[in-house]
Amino acid sequence: MRNAAERHHHLRRFLLTFTLLPLLTTSTDLITPTKPLTQDHTLVSAAQQFELGFFPGASNTWYVGIWYKNIPERVVVWVANRDSPLTNSSGILKICPDSAGLILSDHSGIPVWSTNHTGTTGTTTTTIAILLDNGNFVVREADDEDPENYLWQSFDYPTDTLLPGMKLGWDSKTGLNRYITSWKSADDPSTGDFSFKLDISGYPEIHLTNRGKMYYRSGPWNGLRFSGVPEMRPSSPLLSFLFVRNQEEISYSFTQLNESMHSRLLVKHNGVLQRFIWIPSSGIWSLFWYAPKDQCDDYRECGVYGICDANASPVCKCMEAFRPKNPQAWNLRDGSEGCVRETELECDSDGFLAMNGVKLPESGGAVVDAGMGLDRCREMCRTNCSCRGYSSANISDGSGCVVWAEDLYDMRQYAAAEGGAPEASPAGDDSNKTRQTIMITGIVVGSAALLVGFTIFLVRKKRTPDTVNILEPRGSRERSQDYLANSPTIPSKRDQSSEAAVDELELPLFDITTLVVATNEFCDENKLGQGGFGIVYKGVLAEGQEIAVKRLSKTSVQGVEEFKNEVKLIARLQHRNLVRLLGCCVEMEEKMLVYEYLENKSLDSILFSEKQEKQKLDAGLANALQDHIGYMSPEYAMDGLFSIKSDVFSFGVLVLEIVSGTKNRGFYQTNNQLNLLAYAWKLYREGRALEVVDAAAGEEYAAGEAMRCIQVGLLCVQEHAEERPNMSNVVLMLSSDFVSMQQPKHPGYCLGRRPNETDSSSPRNDDESCTVNQVTVTMLDGR
């Protein structure tokens, strides 16, 4: 039997080689090691659908590209060397014997472009390049029995056009996040300003950007279509749309249902996204769809909590129970500042407002749980004071849960004729399946939940001789994180008057004598800890209340602005789990903050060995030592900039410390000289993240839970503040096993060279979230 199988195998190899020989010498759709492509020849796909060859650009430049074969006007759909043009037509495209890949050289033999992949060098296998009938130009082994097994394909490197079968988005096998980018001009195919790219974070949607700045967005994929493109009807007789989201890929593609026609999606050099359909009978390209097409397609046209309706005048309106933030600008048809809540609502009693037939809000920061039903989704949103709204993830069957924990932007209302749906449909009506509904919670208050005691929150008014007013720059108070972090002023005692605004928030002002007496003249016996900005002392007020006093050192690097920055935020944050700010003292050259006293010491006394040096109390936001970076975010340490994302950084450090049982400060790895953040990041990138888990946990811990904590911790300590999640999303990620998460990027204070800087041969790609051996991973499960 074995000999028979071997004979059969050799016979198949012989027949394959025999039938291939004529193709290697006569076919016009192949490039072989002995048959390169020159300027006086072209490749034509087997069914005469596409053609590949040299074509001219502006200023006597030449390019290798692909265009339709049987359409009179040349329409180029792909360009190889778009940013490396030839100076004349005397180029040559050939198989490189050293790499078994394609290489384009100019008339002097100097390479200007290549496929840059590793083939089968050193073997007897023949490598060929072939132009397929779908417009895909591929490199593969000639004797590979799987025709879809490519070494390289042009579909992975699109230019300005998306063809049927070509995918936008992320692929785990290649590690690529594919997108299309416009030409520079009508006759210059070099990379232009506009890109159409699938955002794979949160609830995936496609963004049209101008030099990286958001220009238009499609709305997230809702199971049938992108919610902002109602023209994508599932019953279309011309096109079929496919969206895939799993651990292997997150991608969007389309297919044409009529083989006699051609369809293409194009990003033009002027920033217009267009879909064309070729009509053979009339011989024209028909414009099937385009965007942006009206005022409501402009990104954030109506601002936060605003709804844009192109059929109304004016186009902007506020959601129910909201009002324009800037009435004067709103009346002048400028709705960019959006809307604010008319009245403050309570978390326990708030309900939800149903909005139907809408483009869902900006969704990169949304949290998706595909396994959670809508009823559970509603309850989760009801009990989470950070929830701004929720919706089903798949409107075709009502499955999945999407939660927005950030302010809602860029929504628009559609009429029923545009693909929206009526407010209610009869029971059993199939039209209800295509309805896009989002439940908007009445809650606008932000929450930095579960900060485990090392941040500080809003004080309730205490009985003290004097108060300092934190003045609000607007007439009414919005209970949102963004608003609470707006810059206040801290007037001195002589600035106070009975005419202060009724909306002022009063922060108790302690007399310096009171604090001197309470701390026994700041004696060493009352010293709780020391940080880069000063010392924290324990004190007892005259009425017996214990306090912790953070006294800014006169030699501290923290100045008045940083001090105000810290006061403005912590005076407005409120949560039952956070240490309370009781007041402050700004007198003479002294600047002090007064907190409630934590009776059971700081968290590090529980997490770490008593033999180790005590860390600074959890008492302030700037948890850093004089010569060591601890919990302080990079933007605060370097520039004195503070926001709610600074606390997220601190929380991430704490999470990693809890998991590892090791301090970030003082952490040392002999071989690599890494701190804890860098060490955890290194192991995560190498697929060995669980090695960071504290050895004291033994083998009894849940690997999946530990993996989730590590990934959340790394998300929180990312170098750039805008890339960190807010705390409401952190809570959701930690509380559900089914919530998908973004991949973390490089953390702040990651000592040593970055991974993509250690190998000069590895190209840097700032768009990639995280790569492990050049393969991007969306979700890691514990092993």
Secondary structure, 3 states (H helix, E strand, C coil): CHHHHHHHHHHHHHHHHHHHHHHHHHCCCEEECCECEECCCCEECCCCCEEEEEEECHHHCEEEEEEECCCCCCCEEEECCCCCCECCCCCEEEECCCCCCEEEECCCCCEEEECCCCCCCCCCCCEEEEECCCCCEEEEECCCCCCCCCCEEHHHCCCCEECCCCCEEEECCCCEEEEEEEEEECCEEEEEEEEEEEECCCCCEEEEEECCEEEEEEEEECCCCECCCCCCCCCCCCEEEEEEECCCEEEEEEEECCCCCEEEEEECCCCCEEEEEEECCCCEEEEEEEECCCHHHCCCCCCECEEECCCCCCCEEECCCEEECCHHHHHCCCCCCCEEECCCCCCCCCCEEEEECEECCCCCCCEEECCCCHHHHHHHHHHCCCCCEEECCECCCCECEEEECCCCECEEECCHHHCCCCCCCCCCCHHHHHCCEEEEECCCCCCCCCCCCCCEECCCCCCCCEEEEECCCCCCCCCCHHHHCCCCCCCCHHHCCCCCCCCCEEEEECCHHHHHHHCCCCCHHHEEEEECCEEEEEEECCCCCEEEEEEECCCCCCCHHHHHHHHHHHCCCCCCCCEEEEEEEEECCEEEEEEECCCCCCCHHHHCCCCCCCCCCCCCCCCCCCCCCCCCCHHHHHHCCCCHHHHHHHHHHHHHHHHHCCCCCCCCCCCCCCCHHHHHHHHHHCCCHHHHCCHHHCCCCCHHHHHHHHHHHHHHCECCHHHCCCHHHHHHHHHCCCECCCCCCCECCCCCCCHHHCCCCCCCCCCCCCEECCEECCCCCCC
